[in-house]
Amino acid sequence: MMNSFLVAGIGVQNWTYILVGITFTLYIGIAIWSRAGSTKEFYVAGGGVSPLANGMATAADWMSAASFISMAGIISFSGYDGAVYLMGWTGGYVLLALLLAPYLRKFGKFTVPDFIGDRYYSNAARLVGVICALIVSFTYVAGQMRGVGLVFSRFLEVDINTGVIIGMIIVLFYAVLGGMKGITYTQVAQYCVLIFAFMVPAIFISIQMTGNPIPQLGFGSQLADGSGTYLLDKLDGLSTDLGFAEYTEGSKSLIDIFAITLALMVGTAGLPHVIVRFFTVKRVKDARKSAGIALLLIAILYTTAPAVAVFARTNMIETVSNKPYSTMPEWFKKWETTGLITFTDKNNDGLIQYVANKDKNELVVDNDIMVLANPEIAKLPDWVIALVAAGALAAALSTAAGLLLVISASVSHDLIKKMINPKISDKNELVAARLSAVVAVCVAGYFGINPPGFVAATVALAFGLAAASFFPAIILGIFYKKMNKEGAISGMVIGILSMLFYMTKFKFGWFGGGTQADWWFGISPEGFGTVAMVLNFVVSIVIMKFTPEPPKSVQDLVENIRIPSNAGEATH
């Protein structure tokens, strides 16, 4: 009895300190144990990671703060429209695993700019690749650092900027010390933490609401109250009563759904921090195997996210809509202090009017809090609430570390080693890589404190940038031996510049700004990566037709990449 009382009396904040402290100690311990002693260990973990460990690390690298925190939040508020993130990110990973990973692994380069530079036999191509990798990675890492700040600001009750700085220090420690070797084994631990943290509250709430312990089945089941009503039907009714569209109906145009889904898919296949994971295994067949393992591990969270979204949305509407503000539970007041929930009593009646009509609506809820607040809204035990905080930090930090490694490798390996000082020693290159990581963390922290939107939107823009720049160059580089450097460079430059223009115009109001009504072809900034990618392909092929063919040695190299022989040790 005394033990249960003590557990109950610890409180959310103390539980958070305990669980976050334990997980952080684990990550730092792994980083010290697996610190990198050479550039090969720093860049690709020595190339000796097992398929299972690499699959787990890839899954953690892949499931960022956007997957853990923001995806279910978007689905919660967008309903059917939010499914584009599920389709795009999942389909993209399949595309990457089947179409690109084995070939890139056989090519045997550390980084995507390294592949671009060697395949297109040009330091100019390498430089464009480095610039694109930095733009994509910094845009992506901004979302991760904001996710870290969100968690710290609520659960450790510190300022959001302070939370970002704490996250920077932790990432800096194990990314700079361990490199890819440290990051890989840290990410194995982080996958275990984040998947446990995501699934435990989902199972709890599924049982609570429907009596079904499997969340994927629970959100399509009848309610446990004996009414015979299906959960989704109830949510549709709650939504329409408040003036919102039915949860299971979409409002986006077909062309925008198609554009966002495709941009997320092909953007996945061009993400440098995911691609580099396939260089950490011994053999080409291990790259394929680890890709399959990662897909299964990713599917656990991705198939659960729609259920979490439905649970959270239903519970939130029932908790706050048309209820007296004075009766709001503690979690509501705590989230208010972060500024991520705001209530303005427009008619001074003391009731929370949560409706679709913007003039009458009194409650604004940030998408990013839904997963984090979900266990609190459902009144789950304090340790479960704290567990979600630890899981969210694991998701954000694992991806941030992978991105920071890409940034440091792009600078030290592709810029310094390959272009500025080819004679640099292994030891000095390792120093340069670590210094680059320090600078990258500081820049990432700035973007985390001043992000260009909520987490998933920021990350979606990074996918658009990757789609616009890398995907055509990699696909044509592998499957079209006559693609030359002039075509590839022109395509990458036009692709990323067009995406940057559209993104800054409609997200930041540059170049005269614009509203949704001004979107080109009715496509949102998150989906414009598809248009920019098509432009990249067209420019690359047209320029290639009017310029010299690649050298025969390069064409032979491309032929060799595609031959599925020697699936043993990959050549370097």
Secondary structure as UniProt FT lines:
FT   HELIX           2..9
FT   HELIX           12..33
FT   HELIX           39..44
FT   HELIX           45..47
FT   HELIX           51..62
FT   HELIX           66..70
FT   HELIX           71..78
FT   HELIX           79..82
FT   HELIX           83..95
FT   HELIX           96..100
FT   HELIX           101..107
FT   HELIX           112..119
FT   TURN            120..121
FT   HELIX           123..155
FT   HELIX           160..210
FT   HELIX           215..218
FT   TURN            219..220
FT   TURN            224..225
FT   HELIX           231..241
FT   TURN            242..243
FT   TURN            247..248
FT   HELIX           254..268
FT   TURN            269..270
FT   HELIX           272..275
FT   HELIX           276..279
FT   HELIX           284..320
FT   TURN            321..322
FT   HELIX           325..327
FT   HELIX           330..338
FT   STRAND          341..343
FT   TURN            346..347
FT   TURN            358..360
FT   STRAND          363..365
FT   HELIX           367..369
FT   HELIX           370..377
FT   TURN            378..379
FT   HELIX           382..409
FT   HELIX           410..420
FT   TURN            422..423
FT   HELIX           426..449
FT   HELIX           455..479
FT   TURN            481..482
FT   HELIX           485..507
FT   TURN            511..512
FT   HELIX           516..518
FT   HELIX           520..522
FT   TURN            525..527
FT   HELIX           528..545
FT   HELIX           552..562
//
